[in-house]
Amino acid sequence: MGEEEARRQTLLGNLAAHAAPARQRLYLSVWDTARLAGLTLQAVEAIEQGKACMLPPAVLAEFAAFLGLTEAGLPRPRHPGMR
């Protein structure tokens, strides 16, 4: 497995766990998220469900940033003093 493939698999795993909650915090439907992120509805659903998705890591990282996640697909740490 190449480095890019390993990065893609890590991103997909992180997004499977964190994309749907991040989308819901933004009060976006799956359809609106797909439209605004420039992805297909099927791609967003596959990412959220952790299914095989052949999008390149750069697109997945951009999608994570769109949702307010880090480029690794993880939630951003809260600032000190925030709950």
N, C-alpha and C positions, 0 to 999 in steps of 0.2 A: 504494500500500500504506500503510495507516494505521500509526500508532505501535504500537498494540496488536498488530496482525498481525505487524509486524516483530519485536516482542519475543517473540511466540509462536514464530516461525520460528527465532529465535536460540536460544531455550530448547530447542526440539525438536532442533536440530542438536547442541547441547551434550549433551543427555540421550542422544541416539543414540550418542554416543561414550563417555559416562561412566556411564550408569545401570546397565548390566549388570555392569561391574566393581565398582561400588559395592554392588550387590545381592549379588554373590558374596562380597565381603568381609564382609558381614553374615550369610553362610551361609543365605540365604533362597532358596527356589525362586520361580519366577515366580508360581505359584499363591498361595503364602503372602504374597508381596509385594503382590499384587493385593488379597487379602483384608484384610491389615493396613492398607493405604493407602486402602481404600475405593474401589478402582477395579475395572473389569472386567479379566478375564484378557486379553481382546483389546486393551484400551487399553494395558496394560503391555507387551505384546508389540509393539504398534505403536510405542510410544515407544522401546523398546530397539532396534528395527530401523530407526528413522528414517523410518517410513512416515507418511503423512498422518494426522493426529489432530486432531480439532476441539475438544479440551479448551481451556478458556480459560487464559491465562497464569497466573492466580492458582492454578489447580489444578496446573499443571505446576510452578510454583515450590514449592508445598506438597509435591509428590511428590519434588522434588529435595531439599528439607530433610529429608524422611522418610528418604532414602537417605544423608544426611550430606553432601550436596553444598551448594554455595552456592545462593542464590536464582536465580543465572544458570545453574545446572546444571553448574558446574565443581567439580573437587575442591578442597577447602579446603587452603590452604597448610600445610605442616608447621611445627611450632614449631621455633625454633632449637635445634639439638642433637639433634633426632630424625632418624632415618634413614628 
